[in-house]
Amino acid sequence: MPDELQPLLPTGATVPNCELPDGTRLHELRGQPVVLAFASIDWNPAQVYQSEIFTRLLQEFDAGISSLEARTTTWHSLDWHSEAATQLGVTGQRALLLLDEQGVLRWQTTVTPGQEIRPGQVLAALEALRPPMSVTGEAPAAAGGVSRRTFLTATLAASALLLLVGASTAAEPVAATKNHPPMLPTPPADTVPITLTINGKTHRLEVEPRVALLDALRENLHLTGTKKGCDHGQCGACTVHLDGQSALSCLTLAVMGEGRQITTIEGLAQGDDLHPVQAAFVKHDAFQCGYCTPGQIMAAAALVQDKQKRSAAEIREAMSGNLCRCAAYPNIIAAIQETQTA
């Protein structure tokens, strides 16, 4: 090992073909996101006190990706004095790195001894990975963006890191002896404080780091206009606006909303004046049971704000991420067509 530590590998760089503890090399894992965790001990939440929570996170991650994607989360725990640590510039540091399907370093965080780590900082960095969302809820294939699958893996990695907040600020456990058993890291606090700006009002909450924005809206703030449908990002019923753009609140952590302008269906109208999309939905009777309607309206409002005139086929494609089990699609399309030409 060289006397001088290598600098941190810059984000956006292709990682070297490091060898992992099981003999696998990183280049062999192309095609799937990879999480690398470096510490002086085995740093895998599945093997310490967070096992039940982390197992649930893995299950939720698998449920959140489509059947067309491999249901595999590759997590590797490495010693911080390993050759891989040297090559990646994290020797002697607790570090968490995310590689995308092409082996590009997309996100990393290091925690030095005694350093405090704030959940908002970690999740704000992760939010920067998310490419602009289309009204269908899918991330477009934009240059420099990451796939939805990589972003979900990043969220999972951040959740694992936040579960270990207590471990990141505590000293490393001492080696086990006959009289001194190994010390586990101090468990983190159950909740974190967050401040959300929703429909122009500020709300201060205490939530678990893994709570979805959808659940915070409905359970903590009683804004029940945003509906919980599939809870897997597939139906669009939970659509809200983040900084004016359509977003699926069931796939967005509540802590990611800090510093963002969040709009729900309750905040779309201006007093007694309905938003043009809302008025058009009423005029064209673009709903039946109404359960999907808030998400349909929020997605449509985000769609028409660019003032483009789209054909019925284009509207149908743009709105394909919002499902209506009553099949009111012709009326929904008619309402959107009238709004974009108003």
LINKANOR-V232949 format. One record per run of one state. SS is the DSSP state (@ for helix, = for strand, . for the rest). FROM is the first residue (numbers start at 1). LEN is the number of residues. If there is no record, write none. Layout:
# LINKANOR-V232949
ss=SS from=FROM len=LEN
ss=SS from=FROM len=LEN
This chain:
# LINKANOR-V232949
ss=. from=1 len=13
ss== from=14 len=1
ss=. from=15 len=4
ss== from=19 len=1
ss=. from=20 len=5
ss== from=25 len=1
ss=@ from=26 len=4
ss=. from=30 len=4
ss== from=34 len=6
ss=. from=40 len=5
ss=@ from=45 len=3
ss=. from=48 len=3
ss=@ from=51 len=14
ss=. from=65 len=9
ss== from=74 len=6
ss=. from=80 len=3
ss=@ from=83 len=6
ss=. from=89 len=5
ss== from=94 len=6
ss=. from=100 len=4
ss== from=104 len=8
ss=. from=112 len=7
ss=@ from=119 len=9
ss=. from=128 len=5
ss== from=133 len=1
ss=. from=134 len=5
ss== from=139 len=1
ss=. from=140 len=8
ss=@ from=148 len=16
ss=. from=164 len=1
ss=@ from=165 len=5
ss=. from=170 len=22
ss== from=192 len=7
ss=. from=199 len=2
ss== from=201 len=7
ss=. from=208 len=4
ss== from=212 len=1
ss=@ from=213 len=8
ss=. from=221 len=18
ss== from=239 len=4
ss=. from=243 len=2
ss== from=245 len=4
ss=@ from=249 len=3
ss=. from=252 len=1
ss== from=253 len=1
ss=@ from=254 len=4
ss=. from=258 len=3
ss== from=261 len=3
ss=. from=264 len=1
ss=@ from=265 len=3
ss=. from=268 len=2
ss== from=270 len=1
ss=. from=271 len=2
ss== from=273 len=1
ss=. from=274 len=2
ss=@ from=276 len=8
ss=. from=284 len=9
ss=@ from=293 len=12
ss=. from=305 len=7
ss=@ from=312 len=7
ss=. from=319 len=10
ss=@ from=329 len=12
ss=. from=341 len=2
